[in-house]
Amino acid sequence: MTFARYTERTAFERPLTSGVAYAVRVLHSEREQFEKHQGWTIKRMDTLEKNPVHKDDYNPDLFEPSPIQEEYAPVIFAQDIISHVISIDLLSGKEDRENVLRARKSGKGVLTAPFPLLKTNRLGVILTFAVYKRDLPSNATPNERIQATNGYLGGVFDVESLVEKLLQQLASKQKILVNVLDTTNQSYPISMYGSNASDDGLELVSHLNFGDPFRKHEMRCRFKQKPPWPWLGITTSIGILVIALLVGHIFHATVNRIAKVEDDCHKMMELKKQAEAADVAKSQFLATVSHEIRTPMNGVLGMLHMLMDTDLDVTQLDYVRTAQASGKALVALINEVLDQAKIESGKLELEEVQFDLRAVLDDVLSLFSGKAQDKGVELAVFISDRVPEMLIGDPGRFRQIITNLMGNSIKFTEKGHIHVTVHLVEEVIDSIEVETEFSSNNTLSGFPVADRRQSWKGFRAFSQEGSIHPFSDSINIIVSVEDTGEGIPIEAQSRVFTPFMQVGPSISRTHGGTGIGLSISKCLVNLMKGEIGFVSIPKIGSTFTFTAVFTSGSSSSKEYKSQQINNQTNSVSSEFRGKRALVVDPRSVRAKVSRYHIQRLGIHVEVVSDWKQGLSSISRVSSAFNMVLIEQEVWDQDLNGSAHFIDNLEKIAITTPKVFLLSNSISSSRANTTTSGVCNLTVIPKPLRASMLAASLQRAMGDGNKGNPRNGEVPSLSLRNLLLGRKILIVDDNNVNLKVAAGALRKYGADVVSASRGMEAIELLTPPHWFDACFMDIQMPEMDGFEATRRIRDSEQNINDRIHFGELSVETYNNISNWHVPILAMTADVIQATHEACLRCGMDGYVSKPFEAEQLYREVSRFFH
């Protein structure tokens, strides 16, 4: 567009040209990548030269692809008037090919022989100049010029139109006949303009110079009738001479202008290089700033964590927790800004690991359960049975999207519910075809909601061309986050996904936040080959929906890293398998959620809507329920009926089942059960999660000693068992970080040795030594962690080889014939210190600062058993 606008606006400087175009040099090895980038196929020209078509039938999309050859010269820029030549390969046409090859060898303007122009079929010529990547000396060889060629700039001249314009400038009482000939081959001159009829009258022959010494042209002028007076012929000849001079001047000006365009092209290339260098500098700056900010934050959070393990009174503990929460919020803000910067630079990449989708959603529920209970908002997750247990993708980024959407819902919802659903796209498509009515009150909490079907309106995944092939391994899931919050004002909905934009100026003051969470989520969804949309009604609520494409984790997954995310329900599901549960809940949506979580434990579930149906189901001889789970809403609405149900339960049941109350607020449910005189009722707090539900059922049914740790926590005892007595080397140039890391590891019983320089680490880890592992900082002065690790690995490999060949005694080296100490990267740099970079230099894993118990346990457990 820039080229077209520029050439159109400067067309007055080239009044006799029909248009200007630029073709780029493309080697055969670059053709496929070039065509993908441009979005079209390189077309051939020779077919059109042999079979010209009428301009009304001209259609570039029907042209044949250019045949395979060593190189191509497709047109990529063109003035609007000749835009139909874009994608045409100049090297596939006879005249243009010779012209292009001569132009780049000579370094001068080269003119073609006359030939029919594309689309118009009128005779014309093309003046071609080669555009070089760099300045060349005047004595450069043809081969040097060919190698330095970047592309070709050409001016198109319609000869018929050119001569007619010039003749209009002549004033004469008699009509003048003009013939323009290409006389390069004197034996067979080519007529470029005028008729071939001969006339014995007076004729003036003028030689034309179009700037190419190789080609010769003549202009022959005569009166249509013999001039009545001799001076008329002289005047006409002078006029024709003026025309010839004018044409020469115009061509000379065109040559100079094209040379200026070539210089401007060189300047643009230089500016492009400067922009790329600035982008690299920006990324390096972000990496440095990230490290410099996160390093002291690591010390602050680490020391606060260590302080919490000391004897503090209630007030002091509250102060420390507040400071720690503020520090974590700052780290989260830094991560969001860095994510946005990486997205803008196109350097954000997704992992390909195996993960449990249901465990990820359980983790996010645990994160927001406290806030939801404080507000009295019901929080629930439902995942369709058709969604596979294991998927392959990036669980961290998927968790980030869900966390951003649920965080916004929690922030803006004061009553009602937040409901997360996960289905397969094809499953939703099938339900749309069946579902005809939408009821805004048939919801989790009974509050009205926005119609979620409007949130995915226009998704490509719901069209035929956007659907996934049925035999593909890809799994296309759709996730909806529905809330009954404030909703988004109509005037603000258009800027929801704009970075750093708030719905209103008071939002940041009332609720906080940077306004980039949704922008990052949209970019992450795009990276997952999905789409995101929303529907929002003010004072009713909002529903955000996105799709994401993963790979099924049930196929061969040896090539993928397996990530265990709290997959603790399998160990207890066999314990509950075969048991039966009765759920009393009048709301079908909420009962569906309860059924989903209970069935995850292998329990058969039956749902009833009231006390009467519940007693009827229990009284059946064929039904032997092990547990009854009652929704708090049912219990609170009729306390007398609740007590009556409990009294009759013992009378009619074959074996008395355990009774549980599903509650959003533990304190209020305990008060109600006490008031109703029921004291043996076990309260299960919401939101329901598999591990929490299993632990609650185990404790109530006499198996409390088997309960799993709370969801989202790594048992300290397990980590202590792994690290107890292990000798671990910590390398970091920052004394605060050394104290924090050493304190965290000593907490679990490790024997810690500290080092502050890379050279010191090399000396300590040169075999033989007694270290079981090393935590290595990456950014250190004198020698960074990457270089130190490479030298340690070289030293180990040298000693292993010498032991293998018998040059060294294995007894001298502690009877170890294959030395390899586990080295884990330990850094605050979240941009440079990627897992892949650590593996390339010989490291075995990656731990970000500050230490998180779950990540530390996951990495250490790979080496210690």
SULMOBEL-V551923 format. One record per residue. RES is the residue in one letter. PHI is phi as a letter, one per 30 degrees, with the letter a starting at -180 (* if undefined). PSI is psi in whole degrees, -180 to 180 (none if undefined). D_CENTER is the distance of its C-alpha to the mean C-alpha in Angstrom with 1 decimal. Layout:
BEGIN
((RES;PHI;PSI;D_CENTER) (RES;PHI;PSI;D_CENTER))
END
This chain:
BEGIN
((M;*;-39;27.2) (T;d;-45;28.3) (F;d;-45;30.5) (A;d;-44;32.0) (R;d;-41;32.8) (Y;d;-49;34.2) (T;d;-32;36.5) (E;d;-41;37.6) (R;d;-19;38.6) (T;c;16;40.5) (A;d;-25;42.2) (F;d;-22;45.5) (E;d;-12;45.7) (R;b;65;45.7) (P;d;-22;48.0) (L;c;-2;48.9) (T;d;149;45.5) (S;d;-16;43.9) (G;l;164;40.4) (V;b;140;38.2) (A;b;158;35.3) (Y;b;128;33.2) (A;c;142;32.3) (V;c;148;30.2) (R;d;125;31.3) (V;b;121;29.0) (L;d;160;30.1) (H;d;-36;30.0) (S;d;-20;27.7) (E;c;-3;25.1) (R;d;-48;25.7) (E;d;-48;23.1) (Q;d;-39;20.2) (F;d;-46;21.9) (E;d;-38;22.3) (K;d;-42;18.6) (H;d;-41;17.8) (Q;d;-28;20.7) (G;i;12;20.3) (W;b;168;24.0) (T;c;142;26.5) (I;d;124;29.2) (K;c;154;32.5) (R;c;151;36.0) (M;c;-28;38.9) (D;d;-29;42.0) (T;d;-39;42.1) (L;d;-33;42.4) (E;d;-36;45.1) (K;d;-38;47.1) (N;b;76;46.6) (P;d;146;46.1) (V;c;158;45.1) (H;d;147;46.1) (K;d;-27;43.8) (D;d;-23;43.4) (D;c;3;42.2) (Y;d;122;39.8) (N;b;104;36.3) (P;d;-27;33.8) (D;d;-19;31.6) (L;c;-2;34.7) (F;d;152;35.2) (E;d;149;35.0) (P;d;149;32.4) (S;d;138;33.9) (P;d;161;35.6) (I;d;128;34.5) (Q;a;174;35.9) (E;d;-36;35.3) (E;a;165;33.6) (Y;b;162;32.8) (A;b;69;33.1) (P;d;142;31.0) (V;d;125;31.3) (I;c;-24;28.1) (F;b;142;29.7) (A;a;147;32.9) (Q;d;148;35.0) (D;e;-37;34.8) (I;d;-23;38.3) (I;b;31;37.3) (S;d;-14;33.6) (H;d;-11;34.6) (V;d;-5;34.7) (I;d;135;30.9) (S;i;-7;29.7) (I;d;133;33.4) (D;d;112;34.1) (L;d;-28;37.2) (L;d;-6;38.1) (S;c;-3;38.8) (G;c;142;41.6) (K;d;-55;45.0) (E;d;-48;45.9) (D;d;-37;42.4) (R;d;-49;42.0) (E;d;-39;45.3) (N;d;-47;44.6) (V;d;-44;41.2) (L;d;-39;42.6) (R;d;-37;45.7) (A;d;-44;43.7) (R;d;-26;41.5) (K;d;-39;44.5) (S;d;-28;46.8) (G;i;12;44.4) (K;b;170;46.3) (G;d;138;46.1) (V;b;136;47.0) (L;c;139;48.2) (T;d;164;48.0) (A;d;157;51.0) (P;d;139;51.2) (F;a;158;49.1) (P;d;127;48.0) (L;d;149;44.9) (L;d;144;42.0) (K;i;-51;42.2) (T;d;-27;45.4) (N;i;15;47.5) (R;d;149;49.5) (L;d;139;50.7) (G;a;174;48.7) (V;b;160;47.8) (I;b;127;44.7) (L;c;119;44.9) (T;c;138;42.2) (F;b;141;41.2) (A;d;140;39.0) (V;c;122;36.2) (Y;c;156;36.0) (K;d;-22;33.3) (R;a;167;35.9) (D;d;134;39.5) (L;c;145;42.0) (P;d;159;45.7) (S;d;-24;48.3) (N;c;22;49.6) (A;d;143;46.3) (T;d;158;46.8) (P;e;-38;45.4) (N;d;-39;43.2) (E;d;-39;41.7) (R;d;-39;41.1) (I;d;-46;39.3) (Q;d;-31;37.0) (A;d;-1;36.2) (T;d;132;35.5) (N;c;-33;32.1) (G;a;-166;33.1) (Y;b;132;36.0) (L;c;128;37.1) (G;b;142;39.6) (G;c;131;41.9) (V;c;132;43.2) (F;b;117;46.9) (D;d;107;48.5) (V;d;-42;52.1) (E;d;-46;53.8) (S;d;-36;52.0) (L;d;-49;52.7) (V;d;-38;56.4) (E;d;-38;56.8) (K;d;-40;55.3) (L;d;-40;57.8) (L;d;-30;60.7) (Q;d;-22;60.1) (Q;d;-9;60.9) (L;c;137;64.3) (A;c;123;67.3) (S;a;147;70.1) (K;d;-19;72.8) (Q;c;149;72.4) (K;d;136;69.5) (I;c;133;68.0) (L;c;130;66.6) (V;b;133;63.9) (N;c;131;62.6) (V;c;127;59.8) (L;b;144;59.8) (D;c;111;57.7) (T;c;27;60.6) (T;e;-43;58.6) (N;c;104;60.6) (Q;d;-30;64.1) (S;d;-33;65.3) (Y;b;74;62.5) (P;d;148;61.4) (I;c;126;58.5) (S;d;124;59.0) (M;c;-24;56.2) (Y;a;144;57.9) (G;j;171;61.2) (S;d;160;63.6) (N;c;5;65.4) (A;d;133;68.8) (S;c;154;71.3) (D;b;136;73.9) (D;d;2;76.9) (G;d;179;76.6) (L;d;131;75.8) (E;b;136;72.3) (L;c;127;70.4) (V;c;124;67.9) (S;b;138;65.3) (H;d;133;62.8) (L;c;138;59.2) (N;c;109;56.8) (F;c;11;53.1) (G;j;-6;52.0) (D;c;107;51.9) (P;d;-18;55.2) (F;d;-35;54.6) (R;c;142;55.0) (K;c;139;58.2) (H;b;149;58.7) (E;b;148;61.8) (M;c;122;62.6) (R;c;121;65.9) (C;b;142;67.3) (R;a;159;70.5) (F;d;148;72.1) (K;d;-34;72.1) (Q;b;156;75.8) (K;d;136;78.1) (P;d;136;78.3) (P;d;-27;81.6) (W;b;143;81.9) (P;d;-33;80.8) (W;d;-22;79.2) (L;d;-40;76.6) (G;d;-38;75.2) (I;d;-43;75.1) (T;d;-41;73.2) (T;d;-41;70.7) (S;d;-41;70.3) (I;d;-40;69.5) (G;d;-43;67.0) (I;d;-38;65.3) (L;d;-40;65.3) (V;d;-40;63.6) (I;d;-45;61.0) (A;d;-43;60.5) (L;d;-39;60.2) (L;d;-42;57.7) (V;d;-44;55.5) (G;d;-41;55.6) (H;d;-41;54.7) (I;d;-43;51.8) (F;d;-39;50.5) (H;d;-43;51.0) (A;d;-37;49.1) (T;d;-43;46.2) (V;e;-45;46.1) (N;d;-38;46.0) (R;d;-41;43.2) (I;d;-37;41.1) (A;d;-38;41.7) (K;d;-40;40.4) (V;d;-37;37.2) (E;d;-42;36.8) (D;d;-41;37.2) (D;d;-35;34.6) (C;d;-41;32.2) (H;d;-41;32.8) (K;d;-39;32.2) (M;d;-38;28.9) (M;d;-40;27.9) (E;d;-42;29.1) (L;d;-36;27.1) (K;d;-44;23.9) (K;d;-40;24.7) (Q;d;-39;25.4) (A;d;-41;22.1) (E;d;-40;20.2) (A;d;-38;22.6) (A;d;-36;22.0) (D;d;-42;18.2) (V;d;-42;19.1) (A;d;-37;21.7) (K;d;-45;19.4) (S;d;-42;17.2) (Q;d;-38;20.5) (F;d;-44;21.8) (L;d;-40;19.1) (A;d;-43;19.6) (T;d;-46;23.3) (V;d;-41;23.2) (S;e;-48;21.1) (H;d;-43;23.7) (E;d;-30;26.6) (I;d;-44;25.7) (R;d;-27;24.7) (T;d;-53;27.7) (P;d;-31;30.3) (M;d;-36;28.4) (N;d;-42;28.5) (G;d;-42;32.3) (V;d;-52;32.7) (L;d;-38;30.9) (G;d;-44;32.5) (M;d;-38;35.9) (L;d;-39;35.5) (H;d;-42;34.7) (M;d;-35;37.7) (L;d;-34;39.8) (M;d;-21;39.0) (D;d;-4;40.7) (T;c;175;43.9) (D;d;110;46.6) (L;b;148;45.6) (D;d;178;47.2) (V;d;-43;45.4) (T;d;-46;45.0) (Q;d;-43;43.7) (L;d;-37;41.2) (D;d;-42;40.0) (Y;d;-44;39.6) (V;d;-43;37.7) (R;d;-38;35.3) (T;d;-44;34.7) (A;d;-40;34.0) (Q;d;-40;31.6) (A;d;-40;29.7) (S;d;-41;29.5) (G;d;-42;28.3) (K;d;-36;25.5) (A;d;-38;24.5) (L;d;-42;24.4) (V;d;-41;22.3) (A;d;-39;19.8) (L;d;-44;19.9) (I;e;-44;19.3) (N;d;-39;16.2) (E;d;-45;14.8) (V;d;-41;15.8) (L;d;-38;14.4) (D;d;-43;10.9) (Q;d;-41;11.2) (A;d;-42;12.6) (K;d;-36;10.0) (I;d;-44;7.3) (E;d;-34;10.2) (S;d;-2;11.0) (G;i;25;7.8) (K;c;11;8.7) (L;d;122;6.4) (E;b;152;6.6) (L;c;149;7.3) (E;d;165;11.1) (E;b;88;13.3) (V;b;159;16.3) (Q;d;135;18.8) (F;a;162;19.2) (D;c;110;21.4) (L;d;-40;19.7) (R;d;-36;23.0) (A;d;-36;23.5) (V;d;-45;20.1) (L;d;-36;21.3) (D;d;-41;24.8) (D;e;-46;23.4) (V;d;-37;21.8) (L;e;-43;25.1) (S;d;-36;27.0) (L;d;-37;25.1) (F;c;0;26.2) (S;d;-41;29.5) (G;d;-46;31.7) (K;d;-39;30.6) (A;d;-42;30.9) (Q;d;-38;34.4) (D;d;-38;35.5) (K;d;-14;34.7) (G;i;22;36.1) (V;c;133;32.9) (E;d;129;32.4) (L;c;128;29.1) (A;b;152;28.3) (V;b;136;25.8) (F;b;128;26.4) (I;b;129;24.7) (S;d;147;26.1) (D;d;-21;28.1) (R;d;-12;26.3) (V;d;126;23.0) (P;e;153;23.4) (E;d;-46;24.3) (M;c;136;21.9) (L;b;164;18.3) (I;c;122;16.1) (G;l;-151;12.5) (D;c;97;11.3) (P;d;-32;14.0) (G;d;-46;13.4) (R;d;-35;10.1) (F;d;-44;11.7) (R;d;-38;14.8) (Q;d;-40;13.2) (I;d;-50;12.3) (I;d;-43;15.8) (T;d;-43;17.4) (N;d;-46;16.2) (L;d;-45;17.5) (M;d;-35;20.7) (G;d;-42;21.3) (N;d;-42;21.6) (S;d;-45;23.8) (I;d;-39;26.0) (K;d;-40;26.3) (F;c;6;27.5) (T;c;124;29.5) (E;c;-18;33.1) (K;a;162;34.6) (G;j;-126;33.8) (H;a;167;30.8) (I;b;119;27.1) (H;b;120;26.2) (V;c;126;23.0) (T;b;144;23.1) (V;b;124;21.1) (H;b;169;22.0) (L;d;147;21.2) (V;d;-44;20.3) (E;d;-30;23.5) (E;d;-41;25.5) (V;d;-39;24.7) (I;e;-44;25.5) (D;d;-40;28.8) (S;d;-31;29.6) (I;d;-39;29.1) (E;d;-30;31.7) (V;d;-42;34.1) (E;d;125;33.5) (T;c;-27;35.4) (E;b;147;35.9) (F;c;126;33.9) (S;c;116;35.8) (S;d;-12;34.3) (N;c;-12;36.7) (N;d;73;36.0) (T;b;-179;33.4) (L;d;-43;33.1) (S;c;-4;35.3) (G;j;-12;37.2) (F;d;146;35.7) (P;d;150;34.5) (V;b;165;30.7) (A;d;147;28.7) (D;d;109;28.3) (R;d;-22;25.0) (R;d;-26;25.2) (Q;d;-19;24.6) (S;d;-23;21.2) (W;c;16;19.7) (K;d;126;21.9) (G;j;1;20.4) (F;d;136;17.6) (R;d;-29;17.3) (A;d;-21;17.4) (F;c;1;21.0) (S;c;164;22.1) (Q;d;-38;23.6) (E;d;-19;21.3) (G;c;-4;18.1) (S;d;156;19.7) (I;d;143;19.2) (H;d;136;22.2) (P;d;-24;24.6) (F;c;8;25.1) (S;d;154;21.5) (D;d;-7;20.4) (S;d;141;17.3) (I;c;115;17.6) (N;c;107;16.2) (I;c;156;16.9) (I;b;128;17.4) (V;c;130;17.7) (S;b;136;20.0) (V;c;108;21.0) (E;c;133;24.4) (D;b;165;26.6) (T;c;44;30.0) (G;d;-153;29.3) (E;d;-26;30.1) (G;i;169;27.7) (I;c;129;26.1) (P;e;145;28.6) (I;e;-43;28.4) (E;d;-18;28.2) (A;c;-7;25.2) (Q;d;-25;23.0) (S;d;-18;21.6) (R;c;20;20.1) (V;d;-40;18.6) (F;c;11;15.0) (T;d;130;16.1) (P;d;141;15.5) (F;i;20;18.8) (M;c;130;20.6) (Q;c;157;23.0) (V;e;-38;24.7) (G;a;163;28.0) (P;d;-23;29.6) (S;d;-12;31.2) (I;d;-47;28.1) (S;d;-31;27.1) (R;d;-36;30.8) (T;d;-47;31.3) (H;c;-14;28.2) (G;i;-179;26.4) (G;j;160;22.7) (T;c;-19;20.6) (G;i;16;19.0) (I;c;-1;15.3) (G;d;-47;14.6) (L;d;-35;13.8) (S;d;-45;11.7) (I;d;-41;9.4) (S;d;-42;9.7) (K;d;-41;8.8) (C;d;-40;5.4) (L;d;-39;5.0) (V;d;-41;6.9) (N;d;-39;5.3) (L;d;-29;2.8) (M;d;14;6.5) (K;i;35;8.0) (G;c;-171;9.8) (E;b;157;11.4) (I;b;142;13.0) (G;a;177;16.5) (F;a;161;19.6) (V;b;138;23.3) (S;b;135;25.6) (I;b;120;29.3) (P;e;137;31.0) (K;i;-1;33.3) (I;c;-53;32.1) (G;k;-177;28.5) (S;b;153;24.8) (T;b;118;22.7) (F;c;135;18.9) (T;b;137;17.4) (F;b;157;14.0) (T;c;156;13.4) (A;a;142;11.3) (V;c;121;12.2) (F;b;179;13.6) (T;c;144;16.4) (S;d;131;19.9) (G;d;0;21.2) (S;d;-17;24.7) (S;d;-175;24.7) (S;e;120;25.3) (S;b;23;23.2) (K;d;-30;25.0) (E;d;-6;22.3) (Y;c;147;19.9) (K;d;137;20.6) (S;c;127;22.0) (Q;c;119;21.2) (Q;c;120;24.0) (I;b;87;23.2) (N;h;40;26.6) (N;d;71;27.5) (Q;c;-5;31.1) (T;d;-21;32.3) (N;d;-35;33.2) (S;d;-23;36.1) (V;c;-14;37.7) (S;d;-35;37.0) (S;d;-29;39.9) (E;d;-34;42.2) (F;c;-8;41.6) (R;e;133;41.4) (G;j;-14;44.2) (K;d;162;44.8) (R;b;141;45.0) (A;b;144;43.9) (L;c;126;44.9) (V;c;126;42.6) (V;c;108;44.4) (D;a;122;42.0) (P;d;-15;42.8) (R;c;121;39.2) (S;d;-38;37.6) (V;d;-46;33.9) (R;d;-39;34.7) (A;d;-34;36.9) (K;d;-39;34.1) (V;d;-46;31.9) (S;d;-43;34.9) (R;e;-43;35.6) (Y;e;-48;32.0) (H;d;-38;32.2) (I;d;-39;35.8) (Q;d;-23;35.3) (R;d;-23;32.7) (L;c;4;35.7) (G;i;15;37.6) (I;c;136;39.9) (H;d;132;41.3) (V;b;136;40.9) (E;b;138;43.1) (V;c;133;42.5) (V;b;162;45.4) (S;c;-15;45.4) (D;a;178;48.6) (W;d;-41;51.4) (K;d;-48;53.7) (Q;d;-34;51.2) (G;d;-47;50.4) (L;d;-35;54.0) (S;d;-42;54.6) (S;d;-40;51.8) (I;d;-33;53.0) (S;d;-16;56.7) (R;d;135;55.9) (V;d;-34;57.5) (S;d;-15;54.6) (S;c;122;52.1) (A;b;93;52.0) (F;d;138;49.2) (N;d;-20;48.3) (M;a;152;46.6) (V;b;126;46.3) (L;c;120;43.3) (I;c;132;44.2) (E;d;139;41.9) (Q;e;-36;43.0) (E;e;-41;43.4) (V;d;-42;46.0) (W;d;-44;47.8) (D;d;-32;48.1) (Q;d;-29;49.3) (D;b;85;52.4) (L;d;-35;53.5) (N;d;-42;56.8) (G;d;-33;55.2) (S;d;-47;53.0) (A;d;-39;56.0) (H;d;-40;57.8) (F;d;-43;54.9) (I;d;-40;55.0) (D;d;-44;58.8) (N;d;-19;58.9) (L;d;-43;56.1) (E;d;-27;58.5) (K;d;-40;61.2) (I;c;-20;59.5) (A;d;143;56.9) (I;d;-51;57.9) (T;b;129;56.1) (T;d;119;55.0) (P;d;158;51.1) (K;d;141;49.2) (V;c;131;48.1) (F;b;149;44.9) (L;c;123;43.7) (L;d;115;40.0) (S;b;145;39.6) (N;d;-27;37.2) (S;b;114;39.7) (I;d;-40;41.8) (S;d;-45;44.4) (S;d;-37;45.3) (S;d;-37;45.4) (R;d;-39;47.7) (A;d;-42;50.0) (N;d;-39;50.2) (T;d;-34;51.0) (T;d;-42;53.7) (T;d;-38;55.2) (S;d;-2;55.4) (G;i;8;57.2) (V;c;115;54.6) (C;c;-17;54.0) (N;c;24;52.6) (L;d;130;49.4) (T;c;127;46.2) (V;c;128;43.3) (I;c;114;39.7) (P;d;147;37.3) (K;c;158;34.3) (P;d;146;31.3) (L;d;137;32.1) (R;b;149;30.3) (A;e;-50;31.5) (S;d;-41;32.5) (M;d;-41;34.2) (L;d;-43;35.9) (A;d;-43;37.2) (A;d;-41;38.5) (S;d;-44;40.3) (L;d;-39;41.9) (Q;d;-45;43.0) (R;d;-43;44.7) (A;d;-28;46.4) (M;c;16;47.6) (G;j;12;49.1) (D;b;36;46.3) (G;d;-26;44.9) (N;d;-13;45.3) (K;c;2;42.5) (G;d;143;40.0) (N;d;158;36.5) (P;d;162;35.2) (R;d;146;33.3) (N;d;132;29.7) (G;j;-3;27.3) (E;c;142;30.1) (V;c;125;30.9) (P;e;126;34.7) (S;d;-33;36.3) (L;d;-41;39.0) (S;d;-43;36.8) (L;d;-37;35.2) (R;d;-40;38.7) (N;d;-34;40.0) (L;d;-40;37.4) (L;c;-11;38.1) (L;d;122;41.8) (G;i;-2;43.8) (R;d;138;40.9) (K;c;117;41.3) (I;b;135;38.1) (L;c;130;37.6) (I;c;127;35.4) (V;c;117;34.6) (D;a;138;33.5) (D;d;-9;35.0) (N;c;121;34.7) (N;d;-36;37.8) (V;d;-44;36.2) (N;d;-36;33.2) (L;d;-43;35.9) (K;d;-44;37.8) (V;d;-48;34.8) (A;d;-44;33.6) (A;d;-41;37.2) (G;d;-39;38.1) (A;d;-40;35.2) (L;d;-38;36.2) (R;d;-28;39.9) (K;e;-30;39.4) (Y;c;16;38.7) (G;j;12;41.7) (A;d;150;40.3) (D;c;109;42.6) (V;c;134;40.6) (V;b;137;41.4) (S;c;147;39.7) (A;b;147;39.2) (S;c;-6;38.0) (R;b;156;37.6) (G;d;-40;36.0) (M;d;-37;39.4) (E;d;-38;40.9) (A;d;-39;38.3) (I;d;-43;39.2) (E;d;-42;42.9) (L;d;-30;42.4) (L;c;9;40.3) (T;d;122;42.5) (P;e;146;44.2) (P;d;146;46.3) (H;b;175;44.9) (W;c;17;44.5) (F;d;139;40.9) (D;c;-24;38.8) (A;a;166;35.4) (C;b;133;34.0) (F;c;115;31.4) (M;c;123;30.4) (D;d;148;28.9) (I;c;-49;26.8) (Q;c;103;27.7) (M;b;150;31.5) (P;d;163;34.0) (E;i;-58;36.1) (M;b;121;34.0) (D;d;174;30.5) (G;d;-33;29.5) (F;d;-48;28.0) (E;d;-41;31.2) (A;d;-42;33.4) (T;d;-43;31.7) (R;e;-42;32.1) (R;d;-38;35.8) (I;d;-44;36.3) (R;d;-38;34.9) (D;d;-42;37.1) (S;d;-43;40.1) (E;d;-42;39.6) (Q;d;-39;39.2) (N;d;-46;42.4) (I;d;-40;44.4) (N;d;-41;43.1) (D;d;-41;44.2) (R;d;-36;47.6) (I;d;-41;48.2) (H;d;-38;47.4) (F;d;5;49.8) (G;i;8;52.5) (E;d;-27;52.6) (L;b;151;51.9) (S;d;133;53.3) (V;d;-27;50.8) (E;d;-32;53.3) (T;d;-25;52.7) (Y;c;48;49.0) (N;h;29;49.4) (N;h;29;49.6) (I;c;119;45.9) (S;c;-13;45.4) (N;b;94;41.5) (W;d;128;40.3) (H;a;97;36.6) (V;d;131;36.0) (P;d;126;32.6) (I;c;122;30.7) (L;c;129;27.9) (A;d;141;25.8) (M;b;103;26.3) (T;a;159;24.6) (A;c;-3;23.1) (D;d;104;20.7) (V;d;-1;17.2) (I;c;-49;15.6) (Q;d;-39;18.0) (A;d;68;19.4) (T;d;163;16.8) (H;d;-40;18.3) (E;d;-40;18.3) (A;d;-37;20.1) (C;d;-43;22.6) (L;d;-35;23.3) (R;d;-32;23.9) (C;c;1;26.7) (G;j;5;28.3) (M;d;161;27.2) (D;c;-7;27.0) (G;a;-173;24.5) (Y;b;127;22.8) (V;b;121;24.0) (S;d;152;22.5) (K;c;141;25.1) (P;d;158;26.6) (F;d;136;27.5) (E;c;133;26.5) (A;e;-41;29.0) (E;d;-46;26.6) (Q;d;-41;24.5) (L;d;-43;27.8) (Y;d;-43;29.4) (R;d;-40;26.6) (E;d;-45;26.7) (V;d;-34;30.5) (S;d;-15;31.3) (R;d;-19;30.0) (F;c;-33;32.9) (F;c;137;35.7) (H;b;none;37.2))
END
